Structure formats: structure tokens, C-alpha cells
Amino acid sequence: MTSETPRRHEPDGNLLRSIPTDLPEELFETLLNDGPVRIERIVSRGHTSPVEGWWDQEENEWVLVLQGGGTLLFADGREVKLRTGDCIFIPAHVRHKVTKTDPHTDTVWLAVFWT
């Protein structure tokens, strides 16, 4: 790997496989980190954001639900339910949190972050 080569991780070439059976915490995996762009696979199984506090990121975020579903709450009171195939753009510094994911089904998110 040279210094110009982006860091990459592919679970096994399929983003819906290689999910651990035991998932006590939400799983965050960086698939690509190349300068201003980072792509993550996030797997939730009943996981939510902490009750206190909000995500307030320096980066823009675009999220696609590959499988499952979840509910996002924004600091302005807006609530968005996302299911398989749904996507959303969250601009930098828009405070938000995940308030619900199914505890019996894996929710697989593909998140793209950039500045």
C-alpha cells in the first residue's frame, strides 16, 4: 500500500454478510477513508444513540438503509423513519440521533461522510 492508496476495508465483498452473531454494541466499519470522503458500514440491532446528547458532526452525511430500518430524531423535533432503500442527507452540524432500530433484525446503514 502506498501513501496515495486510500484505506479500504471490505467485510467480504457483500455489505449484508460478515455481521457478527453477537452484537452487544453497534458496529461501525470504515470501508473507505480517502481525504475528505469516508464511507462506513454501520450495523444496528436494537441499538440507539445515547439518550443524552446529539450527533453534531463536522462532516456532511448521506445515509442509505441497505436492510432493516430505524428512526432518526433531529434537534428541531423532526422525526424521520427510514426503511430498506430509504436515504437521507444530513448537513454538517445538524444535530440528530437514532432513537429506534429493530432488536430482532439487523439494520445495515451505508454512511458517506465528506467535508
C-alpha positions in Angstrom: 0.0 0.0 0.0 1.4 3.4 -0.9 0.6 6.7 0.7 -1.6 7.6 -2.2 -3.7 4.4 -1.8 -7.0 5.1 0.1 -7.5 2.9 3.2 -10.2 0.4 2.5 -11.9 -2.5 4.3 -14.5 -4.7 2.7 -16.2 -7.1 5.1 -16.2 -9.8 2.4 -17.4 -8.1 -0.7 -21.0 -8.1 0.4 -22.2 -5.5 2.9 -25.0 -7.7 4.1 -22.7 -10.5 5.2 -20.0 -10.9 7.8 -22.2 -9.5 10.5 -21.3 -10.9 13.9 -23.9 -13.1 15.6 -23.2 -11.4 19.0 -23.5 -7.6 18.6 -23.5 -6.1 22.1 -22.6 -2.7 20.6 -23.4 -1.0 17.3 -20.8 -2.0 14.7 -19.0 0.8 12.8 -16.7 -0.3 10.0 -14.8 2.2 7.8 -14.9 0.9 4.2 -13.0 3.7 2.6 -11.2 6.7 4.0 -9.8 8.9 1.2 -9.1 12.5 2.1 -12.4 14.4 2.5 -14.5 11.3 1.9 -15.2 8.5 4.4 -17.6 5.6 3.8 -18.8 3.4 6.7 -21.0 0.4 7.2 -23.0 0.6 10.4 -24.9 -2.3 11.8 -27.5 -1.8 14.5 -29.6 -4.5 16.2 -31.8 -2.6 18.6 -29.1 0.0 19.2 -29.8 3.7 19.5 -27.9 6.8 20.2 -27.3 7.7 23.9 -30.4 9.3 25.5 -28.4 12.4 26.4 -26.6 14.4 23.7 -26.8 14.6 19.9 -24.6 13.7 16.9 -23.1 17.1 15.8 -20.7 16.3 13.1 -18.1 18.4 11.3 -18.9 16.5 8.1 -21.9 16.2 5.8 -23.5 12.8 5.9 -25.6 10.8 3.4 -27.1 7.6 4.7 -28.8 4.7 2.9 -30.6 1.9 4.7 -29.5 -1.3 3.0 -31.5 -3.5 5.2 -33.9 -3.1 8.2 -34.9 0.3 9.4 -34.5 3.0 12.1 -35.9 6.3 13.3 -33.9 9.5 13.4 -34.8 12.4 15.6 -33.5 15.9 14.8 -32.9 18.6 17.4 -35.6 20.7 15.8 -38.2 18.0 16.7 -38.4 16.4 13.2 -38.6 12.6 13.2 -37.7 10.5 10.2 -38.4 6.8 9.8 -36.2 5.0 7.3 -36.7 1.6 5.9 -34.8 -0.6 3.4 -33.9 1.6 0.4 -34.5 4.9 2.1 -31.8 7.5 2.2 -31.3 10.9 3.8 -28.8 13.8 3.6 -27.8 15.3 6.9 -25.8 18.5 6.6 -22.8 19.2 8.9 -23.8 20.4 12.4 -27.4 19.3 12.0 -27.9 17.7 15.4 -29.6 14.3 15.3 -29.7 10.9 16.9 -31.0 7.4 16.3 -34.0 6.7 18.5 -35.0 3.2 17.3 -33.8 0.2 15.4 -35.3 -3.3 15.4 -33.8 -5.5 18.2 -34.6 -8.7 16.2 -33.3 -7.6 12.7 -30.0 -6.2 11.6 -30.3 -2.7 10.3 -27.4 -2.1 7.9 -26.6 1.5 7.1 -24.2 2.8 4.4 -23.0 6.2 5.5 -21.0 8.6 3.3 -19.3 11.5 5.1 -17.5 14.4 3.5 -16.3 17.9 4.2 
